[in-house]
């Protein structure tokens, strides 16, 4: 099989490429240049897609004896991920850029180009597994629960599952991969994992957004619409935020308030008690099924929902209703924001995902009185 190995320059994708070679595939390595002004060096584990990462991927490819290329996806990355991130914050939502990158770059743009060039599949270093049941492919959690990345792969479609490989997905821990890399003589064996948003390597999301979005002052109100303070721009807030609110009128019970909702159209930030962050219902119209969809998704079914990459899954009842995929949780989830991605699981299988458009609090506004 002709396989394109997506090589980030890290240890996981390096070992994945090596295993694809061992499996007898015809492997070609490719590193994605996602920024026209990529940094030369990483700062510890911050940032990715730097020139250093590209050089690390090239050295691994040379050691494996495979061809290596750098593909410039920077323009598409800017439009599909960076600009989308800005627009989502401007609309008062909290996006997940890693989900967008997987959806629109790594498993859309990259896979499309790979197939057009005659490759059979793209392999990556993600921790997740593919299983075949009744002739259909399913995406499942990795046994390496601490490293499981099935959540960020929830955007994969049925057709895309047919053309992806996860050579290291069934491993039980990261230490095994690092040891294998060292045994193979790969210099990236002890390279730190990257984290934070790759295009904001210093981690200062609000400062970065402040340079991109215009300050538009507005009111901070409670859930009953009473003004309690003012702000300089809604993009400075995220749902669940407690610090930096500068509330002028303390709550009657003396307890701190938290951001519950952001309304850019009226330049309003809604705050309330921590208890009001408990969400019992989520819904979204932008959804996809990962593998075969339920035979009749309009009939409520039992599942689990996960709203962050490393969050604990929560038991729920899911259903498709009036063009919206929605879940009602058995126990409330704290601090869920529109724009986040909800991934639905049945056991270890990823069933589908949706971008959260709306949430329903388990606590009524009357309780704020």
Secondary structure, DSSP 4 states (H G I P E B T S, - for coil): -EEEEE--SSHHHHHHHHHHHHTT-EEEEEEEE--TT--SS-BTTB--S-HHHHHHHHHHHHHHT-EEEEEE-HHHHIIIIIHHHHHHHHTT----HHHHHIIIIIIIIHHHHHHHTT-SEEE---SEEEEEETTEEEEEE-S-TTT--TGGGTT--HHHHTTEE-TTTT-S-HHHHHHHHHHTT-TTTTPPPPBS-TT-TT--HHHHHHHHS----EEEE-TTS-EEEEES-GGG--TT--TT---SS--TT-PPPEEEEEEGGGTEEEEE-GGGGEEEEEEESEEEESSSPPTTTTS-EEEEEE-STTSPPEEEEEEEETTEEEEEEEEEEES--TTSEEEEEETTEEEEEEE--EEEESS-GGGG-
